[in-house]
Amino acid sequence: MTTSTSPSQRSHRPRRESPAVSTWRNLQTVLSVALLVATVFTFWNASNLFAAQRMSRINRLLEAARNVQESLPTPTPSPRPPIGIVAGHWGHDPGAVCPDGLSEESLNLKIATLVKQRLMQEGFQVDLFQEFDSRLNGYQALVLVSIHNDSCEYINDQATGFKVAAAQANQQTDKTERLIACLVDRYKRTVNLPYHPGSVTADMTDYHAFREISANTPAAIIETGFMNLDRDILVNQTDQVAEGVARGILCYLRNETINPGGGEAP
């Protein structure tokens, strides 16, 4: 019996592509893949490859530099030269002695200790020396100042005030002269005692420490007052006395202006 097929059934049968159509589709696929490969190759050419290699090498060099830097010790600033302060007669003899037992040695040491503390507050390294200290031999510093006081005996009504001197022979003449000028100016303004240069002695200008320290160290000796007529200031206003000496040293170190016309201490 012959089975008839309706037109609707014939329309749903799969249609076979001809060999020509199939070949064309395969060719399209190959062309598309080729185009994609060409595009990728364009972005990843030799130039880009070399650029990536250079960047990789730079990164390796930077990393190596960081490792070297981390292995190096941390640099520290060089310390400034110190300031030397001599407490007159300390460790050697009492110096001048008052009837009640007050000694120049103890007074000098008290003033020198306060001067050291004041200068350290300004950030300086300060060496405090005894009168005959082996560390003074060849000592190099920004400056050295020796602190003393004058007699406790009554001499006359003019035996009051302070005096400053330096070595007669010193290679740092200009610096030493300025140091003396600063000490005189600032001490006079701060302590309000008269300058008494007329009583400077050979023991001051030929002071032993001037010969012991390095010739490159500016140095001076100051007698901050007479232990008789100036005793009240020296004993009861010791902080002010020390401040006057410290200001004189700072004036020199900071190259501050000196006003000979008078006025208050800076």
C-alpha positions, 0 to 999 in steps of 0.5 A, spaced: 500 500 500 502 506 498 503 511 503 502 518 501 506 524 504 502 530 505 505 537 503 506 539 511 510 533 512 515 534 507 516 541 509 519 539 516 524 534 513 532 537 514 535 539 508 542 537 506 547 543 504 550 542 498 558 541 498 559 548 496 555 551 501 559 547 506 565 549 504 564 556 504 562 556 511 568 552 513 572 557 509 569 563 513 570 560 520 578 559 518 578 566 516 575 568 522 580 565 526 586 567 522 583 574 523 583 573 531 590 570 531 592 576 527 589 581 531 592 578 538 599 578 534 599 585 532 598 587 540 603 582 542 609 583 537 616 584 538 616 591 540 611 590 546 615 584 548 621 588 549 618 593 552 615 588 557 622 585 558 625 592 559 620 593 565 621 587 568 629 588 568 627 595 571 623 593 577 628 588 578 634 593 579 629 597 583 628 592 588 635 590 588 637 598 590 631 598 595 635 591 598 642 595 598 639 601 601 635 597 607 642 594 608 646 600 609 647 603 616 642 609 618 646 615 617 647 619 623 649 627 624 656 628 626 656 631 633 658 638 634 665 640 638 663 641 645 664 647 650 669 647 655 668 650 662 673 650 668 671 650 675 677 654 678 681 651 683 676 645 683 680 639 685 686 642 687 685 647 692 680 652 695 682 658 692 680 664 696 677 663 703 672 667 707 672 668 714 666 664 715 669 658 711 666 660 704 671 658 699 672 660 692 673 653 689 665 651 692 663 658 689 666 657 682 664 649 682 656 652 683 657 657 678 660 652 673 655 647 674 649 652 672 653 654 666 654 647 664 646 646 665 644 652 661 648 651 655 646 644 655 639 646 655 641 650 648 643 643 645 650 644 646 655 638 649 659 641 655 665 638 658 666 640 665 673 640 668 677 641 674 683 646 675 688 641 673 685 636 668 689 631 664 683 632 659 685 639 657 692 637 654 690 638 646 683 640 648 679 642 642 672 645 643 668 651 640 670 655 646 673 654 653 672 659 659 675 658 666 670 661 672 674 664 678 672 669 683 676 674 686 679 675 694 674 675 700 678 680 703 676 688 703 681 692 699 677 698 698 671 701 695 673 700 688 674 692 689 667 690 686 665 688 679 668 682 674 674 682 669 675 678 663 682 676 660 685 671 655 692 669 653 697 674 651 699 669 645 693 666 641 693 664 634 685 665 634 686 673 636 680 675 632 676 670 635 678 671 642 677 678 642 670 677 640 669 672 645 672 677 651 667 682 648 661 678 648 663 676 655 664 683 658 657 685 654 653 680 656 655 679 663 655 686 665 648 687 662 645 680 666 648 681 672 649 689 673 656 689 676 661 694 673 667 691 669 673 692 673 679 691 667 684 695 671 685 689 676 687 683 671 693 680 673 699 676 670 696 670 673 690 671 668 693 672 662 698 667 663 693 662 665 696 655 665 690 652 661 691 657 655 698 653 654 695 646 655 689 646 650 689 646 642 691 653 639 685 652 635 680 653 641 678 660 643 679 661 651 678 666 656 678 666 664 673 670 667 672 672 675 665 673 676 666 678 682 669 680 689 667 675 694 667 681 699 663 687 696 660 682 691 658 677 695 651 678 696 650 677 688 655 671 688 652 667 693 644 669 693 644 670 685 648 665 683 643 663 677 643 670 675 651 670 675 651 663 671 646 666 666 651 672 665 657 667 663 652 663 659 649 669 655 656 671 653 658 664 651 652 664 646 653 671 644 660 669 641 657 662 638 651 665 635 655 671 632 650 676 636 650 683 635 654 687 641 651 694 643 656 698 646 651 703 647 648 700 653 641 697 654 638 690 657 641 684 656 638 680 650 
